[in-house]
Amino acid sequence: DALAPKSVISLGDSFHDDGAHERLRAQDRAAIAALQLRREWIWLAGNHDPAPPAGLEGARAREMAIGAVMFRHAPTGADGEIAGHLHPVARVAVRGRSFSRRCFVSDGARLVMPAFGAFAGGLGLRAEAFAEIFSGRDFTAYLLGEQRLHAFPASRCF
């Protein structure tokens, strides 16, 4: 609400399985409906929720292009792509201490978004899945902090 976006594109896996949205409590349905008020909402299919959520407002699609930018659930490594699915987590060392955080990962031509769900796990940036997407290219991990994002080059992530 504070950012007041005109549109929200959910990159898939918004629900744990095809039937999860049917098990939503009334108060959770109301919270989703409140988030959707006065904005366009697009549900993209994910591997956990391949059928778009029934009974909730919003458009449904497998993927969506806006100009040269393609939004999809599973990243392919294509230029202009914004995807989810992998739930990136970066581990970095700062002042002799290491920590890990959810992060955005980008090389300037493609972006993999973090998972924001309470039950979502994470995949370390050195996993083979990221090497396939970024093909050895240099990337930057943008770690989620309390008040801002913290940028770390690939060389600082382990």
C-alpha positions as CSV (number, residue, x, y, z in Angstrom):
1,D,0.0,0.0,0.0
2,A,2.8,2.4,0.8
3,L,4.3,2.1,-2.7
4,A,0.8,2.2,-4.4
5,P,1.8,0.3,-7.5
6,K,-0.6,0.4,-10.5
7,S,0.1,-3.2,-11.3
8,V,1.3,-6.3,-9.5
9,I,2.7,-9.3,-11.3
10,S,2.9,-12.4,-9.1
11,L,5.6,-14.6,-10.6
12,G,4.1,-17.9,-9.6
13,D,4.2,-20.2,-6.6
14,S,1.9,-17.8,-4.8
15,F,0.3,-20.9,-3.3
16,H,1.8,-24.2,-2.3
17,D,-0.3,-26.3,-4.6
18,D,-3.3,-26.2,-6.9
19,G,-5.8,-26.5,-4.1
20,A,-4.1,-24.2,-1.5
21,H,-6.1,-21.1,-2.5
22,E,-9.3,-23.1,-1.6
23,R,-8.0,-23.6,1.9
24,L,-7.5,-19.8,2.5
25,R,-9.2,-18.5,5.6
26,A,-11.7,-15.7,5.1
27,Q,-9.4,-13.1,6.7
28,D,-6.6,-14.1,4.3
29,R,-8.9,-13.8,1.3
30,A,-9.9,-10.4,2.5
31,A,-6.2,-9.4,2.9
32,I,-5.5,-10.4,-0.7
33,A,-8.6,-8.6,-1.9
34,A,-7.5,-5.5,-0.1
35,L,-4.0,-5.7,-1.8
36,Q,-5.7,-6.0,-5.1
37,L,-8.0,-2.9,-4.7
38,R,-7.5,-0.2,-7.4
39,R,-4.6,-2.0,-9.1
40,E,-4.2,-4.5,-11.9
41,W,-3.2,-7.9,-10.6
42,I,-1.7,-10.7,-12.8
43,W,-1.2,-14.2,-11.5
44,L,1.5,-16.1,-13.4
45,A,1.5,-19.9,-13.1
46,G,4.3,-21.5,-11.1
47,N,5.4,-25.1,-10.7
48,H,3.5,-25.4,-7.4
49,D,0.4,-23.6,-8.6
50,P,0.2,-24.3,-12.4
51,A,-3.5,-23.7,-12.6
52,P,-4.2,-20.0,-11.8
53,P,-5.9,-19.5,-8.4
54,A,-9.7,-19.8,-8.7
55,G,-11.9,-17.5,-6.8
56,L,-9.4,-14.7,-6.5
57,E,-9.5,-11.6,-8.7
58,G,-6.9,-10.8,-11.3
59,A,-5.7,-11.9,-14.8
60,R,-4.1,-15.2,-15.3
61,A,-1.2,-16.1,-17.6
62,R,1.8,-18.5,-18.1
63,E,4.1,-15.5,-18.8
64,M,3.7,-11.9,-19.7
65,A,5.7,-9.5,-21.9
66,I,5.7,-5.7,-21.3
67,G,7.8,-4.3,-24.2
68,A,11.1,-6.1,-24.2
69,V,10.7,-7.4,-20.6
70,M,9.4,-10.9,-20.1
71,F,7.9,-11.9,-16.8
72,R,7.8,-15.7,-16.1
73,H,8.1,-18.1,-13.2
74,A,11.1,-20.2,-14.1
75,P,14.1,-18.4,-15.4
76,T,15.5,-19.4,-18.8
77,G,18.5,-17.0,-18.9
78,A,17.0,-14.9,-21.7
79,D,17.9,-11.2,-21.9
80,G,15.1,-9.0,-20.6
81,E,13.7,-11.7,-18.3
82,I,12.4,-11.2,-14.8
83,A,11.7,-14.5,-13.0
84,G,11.3,-16.2,-9.7
85,H,11.3,-19.9,-8.9
86,L,14.8,-20.2,-7.5
87,H,14.4,-18.2,-4.3
88,P,18.0,-16.8,-4.3
89,V,19.9,-16.4,-1.1
90,A,23.4,-14.8,-0.9
91,R,26.0,-15.5,1.7
92,V,28.5,-12.7,2.2
93,A,31.2,-11.8,4.7
94,V,31.3,-8.3,6.2
95,R,33.7,-7.2,8.9
96,G,34.7,-10.7,9.7
97,R,31.2,-12.1,10.0
98,S,29.2,-14.0,7.4
99,F,25.5,-13.9,7.0
100,S,22.9,-14.9,4.4
101,R,19.9,-13.1,3.1
102,R,17.3,-13.3,0.5
103,C,18.3,-11.3,-2.6
104,F,17.6,-10.1,-6.1
105,V,20.2,-11.3,-8.6
106,S,20.9,-9.5,-11.8
107,D,23.6,-9.1,-14.4
108,G,21.9,-6.1,-16.0
109,A,20.2,-8.2,-18.7
110,R,18.1,-10.5,-16.5
111,L,16.8,-10.6,-12.9
112,V,15.8,-13.4,-10.6
113,M,13.6,-12.2,-7.8
114,P,13.7,-13.4,-4.1
115,A,10.8,-15.3,-2.5
116,F,8.9,-13.2,0.0
117,G,6.8,-16.0,1.5
118,A,7.2,-17.0,5.1
119,F,7.5,-20.7,4.2
120,A,9.8,-20.3,1.1
121,G,13.3,-21.7,1.4
122,G,16.3,-20.4,-0.5
123,L,18.9,-21.5,-3.0
124,G,22.5,-20.3,-2.6
125,L,23.9,-18.3,-5.5
126,R,26.7,-20.8,-6.2
127,A,24.1,-23.5,-7.1
128,E,24.3,-24.9,-10.6
129,A,20.9,-23.4,-11.4
130,F,22.4,-19.9,-11.2
131,A,25.4,-20.8,-13.2
132,E,23.1,-22.0,-16.0
133,I,21.1,-18.7,-16.0
134,F,24.0,-16.3,-15.7
135,S,26.4,-18.5,-17.8
136,G,29.4,-17.5,-15.9
137,R,28.7,-13.8,-16.4
138,D,29.3,-11.4,-13.5
139,F,26.2,-10.6,-11.5
140,T,25.3,-8.5,-8.5
141,A,23.3,-9.8,-5.5
142,Y,21.0,-7.2,-3.9
143,L,20.5,-8.4,-0.4
144,L,17.3,-7.4,1.5
145,G,18.2,-5.2,4.5
146,E,16.0,-3.6,7.1
147,Q,15.8,-0.3,5.3
148,R,17.4,-0.8,1.9
149,L,19.1,-3.2,-0.5
150,H,22.8,-3.9,-0.1
151,A,24.6,-4.6,-3.4
152,F,27.4,-7.2,-3.5
153,P,29.3,-8.3,-6.6
154,A,29.4,-12.0,-7.4
155,S,33.0,-12.2,-6.3
156,R,31.9,-11.4,-2.7
157,C,29.1,-14.1,-2.6
158,F,29.9,-17.6,-1.5
